Amino acid sequence: MKKTVLSAFGVLLMLSACSHSATKCEAFKEEFRQDEVFFATGQAEITAEGKKVLDKQIKWLKENPKKKIIVQGYTDPRGTEAYNMHLGEKRAEAVKNYITKAGINPNRVSVVSMGETELATTQNTPKGWAEDRRTVTLIVTD
């Protein structure tokens, strides 16, 4: 419950930042082309494809040193709530670690686990589950 409230607060912060700076937020999305990193079942290791996504985000963050982000970690609906919250946290932390090892100040990157609370799809299939196993990066401030 606490993490869901924190996540909702983070989204509100992002939306308020975007409301007066829509062009910059659109540029963020355009630059990244994709703000999601996908994971294998039960894993928190970043794939080569995920690293390509994160390298674009790192480049953008270096060009915009006042920006802060939230990395939200998600899981598919299989597993217990506790397991999924822990795995979502591990995925978000893995992304944060990758970003900070590239020189981004850790104070600019917050993480939150969403577990299975917001599924990417309602498909209860292996394809749907693959879309659920992700992290999403959100801008927090200008």
C-alpha positions in Angstrom: 0.0 0.0 0.0 2.8 2.4 1.0 4.6 1.9 -2.3 1.5 2.3 -4.3 0.9 5.7 -2.6 4.5 6.7 -3.3 4.1 5.7 -6.9 1.0 7.7 -7.3 2.7 10.7 -5.8 5.6 10.3 -8.2 3.2 10.2 -11.1 1.5 13.3 -9.9 4.9 15.0 -9.6 5.7 14.0 -13.2 2.4 15.2 -14.5 2.7 18.5 -12.8 6.2 18.9 -14.2 4.9 18.0 -17.7 1.9 20.3 -17.5 4.1 23.4 -17.7 6.8 21.8 -19.7 5.0 19.5 -22.2 7.5 20.1 -25.0 10.4 18.9 -22.8 8.4 15.8 -21.7 7.5 15.0 -25.3 11.2 15.4 -26.2 12.0 13.0 -23.4 9.7 10.4 -24.8 10.9 11.1 -28.3 14.6 10.8 -27.3 14.1 7.5 -25.6 11.6 6.1 -28.1 10.9 3.6 -25.4 10.9 4.1 -21.7 10.5 0.4 -20.8 13.1 -2.2 -20.1 11.9 -5.8 -20.2 13.0 -8.8 -18.1 13.0 -12.6 -18.2 10.7 -14.5 -15.9 11.8 -14.2 -12.3 14.9 -12.2 -13.3 16.3 -8.7 -12.6 19.2 -8.8 -15.0 19.3 -6.1 -17.7 19.4 -7.6 -21.2 21.5 -6.2 -24.1 18.3 -4.7 -25.5 17.5 -3.1 -22.1 21.0 -1.6 -22.0 20.3 0.1 -25.4 17.2 1.7 -23.9 19.0 2.8 -20.8 22.0 4.1 -22.7 19.7 6.6 -24.5 18.2 7.6 -21.1 21.7 8.1 -19.7 22.7 10.3 -22.6 19.5 12.4 -22.1 20.0 12.6 -18.4 23.6 13.9 -18.9 22.3 16.5 -21.3 19.6 17.5 -18.7 21.4 17.6 -15.4 18.5 19.1 -13.4 16.1 16.3 -14.3 15.1 13.6 -11.9 13.5 10.3 -12.6 11.5 7.5 -11.0 12.1 4.0 -12.1 9.0 1.8 -11.5 9.5 -2.0 -11.4 6.7 -4.3 -12.5 6.1 -8.0 -12.6 3.7 -10.4 -14.3 0.8 -11.6 -12.1 2.3 -15.0 -11.3 3.7 -15.4 -7.9 2.7 -14.1 -4.5 2.2 -10.4 -3.9 5.3 -10.3 -1.6 7.4 -12.0 -4.2 6.3 -9.7 -6.9 6.9 -6.6 -4.9 10.4 -7.8 -4.1 11.1 -8.7 -7.7 9.8 -5.3 -8.9 12.1 -3.6 -6.5 15.1 -5.6 -7.7 14.3 -4.7 -11.3 14.0 -1.0 -10.5 17.2 -1.1 -8.5 19.1 -2.9 -11.3 18.1 -0.1 -13.7 19.1 2.6 -11.1 22.5 0.8 -10.6 23.1 0.7 -14.4 22.3 4.4 -14.7 24.4 5.5 -11.7 27.4 3.4 -12.8 27.3 5.5 -16.0 27.8 8.7 -13.9 24.3 9.9 -13.1 24.0 11.1 -9.5 22.0 8.5 -7.5 20.0 11.3 -5.9 18.4 11.9 -9.3 17.0 8.4 -9.5 14.2 7.1 -7.3 12.9 3.6 -7.4 9.5 2.1 -6.6 8.1 -1.4 -6.9 4.7 -1.7 -8.6 4.8 -5.5 -8.5 1.8 -6.8 -10.4 -0.4 -3.8 -9.5 -0.6 -2.3 -13.0 -0.4 -4.9 -15.7 0.6 -3.8 -19.2 -2.0 -6.1 -20.7 -4.9 -8.2 -19.7 -3.7 -11.1 -21.7 -3.1 -14.0 -19.4 -0.7 -15.6 -21.8 3.1 -15.9 -22.1 3.1 -12.9 -24.5 1.1 -10.8 -22.1 3.3 -11.8 -19.1 6.4 -10.8 -21.1 4.9 -7.3 -21.5 4.2 -7.1 -17.8 7.8 -7.8 -16.8 9.3 -4.4 -17.1 10.6 -1.2 -15.6 9.2 2.2 -16.7 11.1 5.5 -16.4 9.2 8.7 -15.5 10.5 12.3 -15.4 9.8 13.8 -12.0 11.1 17.4 -12.2 12.5 20.0 -14.6 
